[in-house]
Amino acid sequence: MLAVAGTALLAAALIVARLLAAGAEQPPTGTNPLSGEEDVAAVSDSALLAAALPPDAPRVGIVAGHSGYDPGATCPDGLTEADVNLAVAQEVQGLLTRKGYRVDLLQEFDERLAGYRAEALISIHADSCEVPGATGFKVARVTDSAIPQAEDSLVNCLYQAYEATTGLPRHDSSVTDNMTNYHAFREIDKSTPGAIIEVGFLLDDRDLLTQRPKLVARGVAAGALCFLEGK
């Protein structure tokens, strides 16, 4: 078990290094860090890259938590979890597409989730804006997994890579039933490894989530690649 964990940690560290080597993140220049021309361009680039992928390219699903459904957690100034999740999910989509994966960007209750088959499915969420002093992230998979070894590997990779990339501490003591019984886990094909990640708290981790969404995305993408390349 220790040897497996050590191998996963090494793989995660190497992938983090490769993603970060692509260039240090530049601070946003617009007034709204969650929108703007740069994000539109990134989405367009992802679409062009996806169109060039071979038909048999491995598939990955990324759920932008709450998108197309509700705002999720909301801060007093109007910042919503759904906006944060979508900004990060779009960046993750671009990173994984550049690595040769066909990435489906999915909404919270996307009809494509029914029987969804892929190499992995990751749902991106953010934590409450109402818990002063709380900082960190957490990852979970469904409680009664049909493929526990694969899903534990995905969860471990996300924990190791995201922590190494962002520097955020783990807050796994606050994993909830809503995470371990997340609805999408019941909808996707049982052979599809799934995980949900809460990338930080909207209050004390706000600067990271809103000012550095590319770094957040690199952490998620590195975790995904740790799992995908380790398979």
Stockholm file with secondary structure:
# STOCKHOLM 1.0

chainA/1-231         MLAVAGTALLAAALIVARLLAAGAEQPPTGTNPLSGEEDVAAVSDSALLAAALPPDAPRVGIVAGHSGYDPGATCPDGLTEADVNLAVAQEVQGLLTRKGYRVDLLQEFDERLAGYRAEALISIHADSCEVPGATGFKVARVTDSAIPQAEDSLVNCLYQAYEATTGLPRHDSSVTDNMTNYHAFREIDKSTPGAIIEVGFLLDDRDLLTQRPKLVARGVAAGALCFLEGK
#=GR chainA/1-231 SS CHHHHHHHHHHHHHHHHHHHTTCCCCCCCSSCTTCSHHHHHHHHHHHHHHHTSCTTCCEEEEEETTTTTCCCSBCTTSCBHHHHHHHHHHHHHHHHHHTTCEEEEECTTCGGGTTCCCSEEEEEEEECSSCTTCCCBEEECCTTCSSHHHHHHHHHHHHHHHHHHHCCCBCGGGCCHHHHTCHHHHHSCTTSCEEEEEEEETTTTHHHHHHCHHHHHHHHHHHHHHHHHHC
#=GC SS_cons         CHHHHHHHHHHHHHHHHHHHTTCCCCCCCSSCTTCSHHHHHHHHHHHHHHHTSCTTCCEEEEEETTTTTCCCSBCTTSCBHHHHHHHHHHHHHHHHHHTTCEEEEECTTCGGGTTCCCSEEEEEEEECSSCTTCCCBEEECCTTCSSHHHHHHHHHHHHHHHHHHHCCCBCGGGCCHHHHTCHHHHHSCTTSCEEEEEEEETTTTHHHHHHCHHHHHHHHHHHHHHHHHHC
//
